[in-house]
Amino acid sequence: MVEQIKQGMILKIEGISHLVLVVSNDTINQTGRVVVCPVYVPEVTPTLSVPLENGMSVVCDTIRQLDLAVRRYAYREKVSLAKVIQITDRVQAMFDYC
């Protein structure tokens, strides 16, 4: 079981060329399966991207589920709660009813 992964962490995942941001909540993360969005340097400007303070961007319309129980990963940094809320709101907006 993966207990240390928290929402808002930026991770480097073995086999993935870019960084990812964990957007799933901590209860889901305890299962070892996490929902992530890619993080790119330099900033990108698609409609659903969110720029971070460090010059990177989170692309909110490209979500993936990863099983960290079978992948190696390394912690890079943590995103502020305000940015996590902004990012998860954009992810959730893709599933809202019209």
Secondary structure, 3 states (H helix, E strand, C coil): CCCCCCCCEEEEECCCCCEEEECCCHHHHCCCEEEEEEEECCCCCCCCEEECCCCCEEECCCCEEEECCCCCEEEEEECCHHHHHHHHHHHHHCCCCC
